[in-house]
């Protein structure tokens, strides 16, 4: 029997990287999985590859989250797991930050997470688990990554608050903190000729001297989503090869 047999899960940003690996792992453990993505072709391919239910949705647009919630509600089973994974960011030094850059980072990472959780809140079954996607960037202070880091620091704070707010419903809220994970979202931060240098530099900052794999984060999310972490809420779980631990 799987750890999530009979459960229903939502993974936002489930078409690649950590989101796709996690959606696959939750499905393997018996969950019925909804995934979201902005690109229809990639969404359909990802959903077919893992047997998930794909719903085209941009988390930075509340009206599209309404469509997502309606689609989940049609199944009539509610939600037992929400992995608010969708987000992203890019480099910009303080002198180069623009209002658009600010909005892009905070709309995707903060507003997107806030309204994903808010819109799905009526669907959450008592005892459900919410897992938020943080980042070691919120702790490290990486030059030219300030807005992304600040947005992820906000996620960590929201996780604590929501854990307190939802405790009466026995809904647990925890935050997974990935370090540098080899995903398209990471490699696309640099131009092609600088990609390897970026990856090598990030790996050198990790105690284990390598980048993480999406499947390693997926295992941590499964732990937080399942009854294996039944006495954890408001916590953060670092999957960072020791980057911010040592």
C-alpha positions in Angstrom: 0.0 0.0 0.0 1.2 3.5 -0.8 1.6 6.2 1.8 -1.1 8.4 0.1 -3.6 5.8 -1.0 -7.0 7.4 -1.3 -5.6 10.9 -1.0 -6.0 13.8 -3.4 -3.0 16.1 -4.0 -2.3 19.3 -5.9 1.1 20.3 -7.2 1.4 23.7 -8.8 4.2 24.1 -11.3 4.1 20.4 -12.0 5.5 20.3 -15.5 9.2 20.1 -14.8 11.9 20.0 -12.2 10.9 19.7 -8.5 7.2 19.9 -9.3 7.1 17.1 -11.8 9.3 14.9 -9.7 7.1 15.5 -6.7 3.8 14.9 -8.6 5.2 11.6 -9.9 6.3 10.5 -6.4 2.9 11.4 -4.9 1.1 9.5 -7.7 3.4 6.5 -7.1 2.4 6.5 -3.4 -1.3 6.2 -4.4 -2.5 9.8 -4.6 -4.8 11.2 -7.3 -2.7 14.2 -8.4 -3.7 17.5 -10.0 -0.9 19.4 -11.5 -0.8 22.9 -13.0 1.3 24.6 -15.6 1.1 27.6 -17.9 2.0 25.9 -21.2 -0.7 23.5 -22.4 1.6 21.3 -24.4 4.1 20.7 -21.6 1.2 20.3 -19.1 -0.4 17.6 -21.2 2.9 15.8 -21.7 3.7 15.9 -17.9 0.2 14.8 -16.9 0.2 11.9 -19.3 3.7 10.8 -18.2 2.6 10.3 -14.5 -1.1 9.7 -14.8 -2.0 13.1 -13.3 -4.9 15.5 -14.0 -3.5 18.6 -15.7 -5.2 22.0 -15.2 -3.7 24.9 -17.2 -3.3 27.7 -14.7 -1.0 30.7 -14.0 -0.8 31.1 -10.2 -0.1 34.8 -10.5 -3.7 35.3 -12.0 -6.4 34.8 -9.3 -9.1 34.2 -11.9 -7.2 31.2 -13.2 -6.9 29.9 -9.7 -10.7 30.1 -9.5 -10.8 27.8 -12.5 -8.4 25.4 -10.8 -10.4 25.3 -7.6 -13.6 24.6 -9.6 -11.9 21.8 -11.5 -10.7 20.2 -8.3 -14.2 20.6 -6.7 -15.8 18.7 -9.5 -14.2 15.5 -8.4 -15.9 15.8 -5.1 -13.1 14.4 -3.0 -11.5 17.7 -1.7 -7.8 18.0 -1.2 -5.5 16.2 1.3 -2.2 17.6 0.1 -1.2 20.9 -1.5 2.4 21.5 -2.6 2.6 25.2 -3.5 5.6 24.8 -5.7 5.1 27.2 -8.6 7.3 30.3 -8.7 10.6 31.5 -9.9 12.9 34.5 -10.1 16.0 36.0 -11.9 19.1 38.0 -11.1 19.0 41.8 -10.7 21.4 43.9 -8.6 19.8 46.6 -6.4 20.7 49.3 -8.9 19.0 47.4 -11.7 15.7 46.5 -10.0 12.6 47.7 -11.8 9.0 47.8 -10.7 8.3 45.0 -13.2 11.1 42.9 -11.7 9.6 43.5 -8.3 6.1 42.5 -9.4 7.3 39.4 -11.3 9.1 38.0 -8.2 6.4 38.9 -5.7 3.4 38.1 -7.9 4.7 34.6 -8.6 6.3 33.7 -5.3 4.2 35.5 -2.7 0.9 36.4 -4.2 0.8 33.2 -6.2 1.3 31.1 -3.1 -1.1 33.2 -0.9 -3.9 32.9 -3.4 -3.2 29.2 -4.3 -3.7 28.3 -0.6 -6.6 30.7 -0.1 -8.5 29.5 -3.2 -8.0 25.8 -2.2 -8.7 26.3 1.5 -12.4 25.5 1.2 -11.4 22.2 -0.5 -9.0 21.1 2.1 -10.1 18.1 4.2 -9.5 18.3 7.9 -6.1 16.8 8.6 -4.7 17.9 5.2 -1.1 18.9 4.7 0.2 22.0 3.0 3.8 22.1 1.9 5.2 25.5 0.8 8.3 25.9 -1.4 11.0 28.0 0.2 14.6 28.4 -0.7 18.1 28.6 0.9 18.4 31.9 -0.9 16.2 33.4 1.8 19.0 32.7 4.3 22.2 33.0 2.2 22.1 36.6 1.0 23.1 36.0 -2.6 24.2 39.1 -4.5 21.8 40.2 -7.2 19.2 37.8 -6.0 17.6 40.0 -3.4 14.0 40.2 -4.5 13.8 36.4 -5.0 15.3 35.8 -1.6 13.0 38.3 0.0 10.0 36.6 -1.6 11.1 33.3 -0.3 11.6 34.7 3.2 8.0 35.8 3.1 7.0 32.2 2.3 8.8 31.0 5.4 6.9 33.6 7.5 3.5 32.7 6.0 4.1 29.1 6.7 4.4 29.8 10.4 1.3 32.0 10.5 -0.9 29.6 8.5 0.2 26.7 10.7 -1.2 28.6 13.7 -4.4 29.6 11.8 -5.2 26.2 10.6 -4.3 24.1 13.6 -7.9 23.8 14.7 -8.7 21.9 11.5 -5.6 19.7 12.1 -4.2 21.1 8.8 -0.4 21.1 9.0 1.7 23.7 7.1 5.4 23.1 6.6 8.0 24.6 4.3 10.5 22.6 2.3 13.8 24.5 1.7 15.7 23.2 -1.4 19.3 24.2 -1.9 20.7 24.3 -5.5 18.8 21.6 -7.4 19.6 20.8 -11.0 16.4 21.8 -12.7 15.6 23.8 -15.8 14.6 26.7 -13.5 18.2 26.8 -12.2 20.1 26.3 -15.4 18.1 28.8 -17.2 19.2 31.6 -14.9 22.4 32.0 -16.8 23.2 32.4 -20.6 24.3 29.2 -22.3 28.0 29.9 -22.1 27.8 30.6 -18.4 25.5 27.7 -17.3 28.3 25.3 -16.3 30.1 28.0 -14.4 27.0 28.8 -12.5 26.3 25.1 -11.6 29.9 24.5 -10.6 29.9 27.6 -8.4 26.7 26.6 -6.7 28.0 23.1 -6.1 31.2 24.4 -4.5 29.1 26.1 -1.9 27.4 22.9 -0.8 29.0 20.8 1.9 28.3 17.6 -0.1 30.0 19.3 -3.2 27.2 18.6 -5.6 23.8 19.8 -6.8 20.7 18.1 -5.6 18.3 16.2 -7.7 14.5 16.9 -8.0 13.7 13.4 -6.7 15.5 14.2 -3.5 13.2 17.2 -2.8 10.2 15.1 -3.9 11.1 12.6 -1.1 11.1 15.4 1.5 7.8 16.7 0.2 6.3 13.2 0.5 7.5 13.0 4.1 5.8 16.3 4.9 2.6 15.4 3.0 2.2 12.0 4.7 1.5 10.8 8.2 5.2 10.2 8.6 5.5 13.8 9.7 2.2 13.9 11.7 3.8 15.8 14.6 5.3 18.6 12.4 3.7 21.9 11.6 5.1 25.4 11.1 8.5 23.8 10.5 11.1 24.0 7.7 12.9 21.0 6.2 16.1 21.8 4.4 17.1 19.7 1.4 20.3 21.5 0.7 23.3 19.2 1.0 24.3 21.1 4.1 24.5 24.5 2.3 22.9 26.5 5.1 23.4 23.9 7.9 27.2 23.7 8.1 
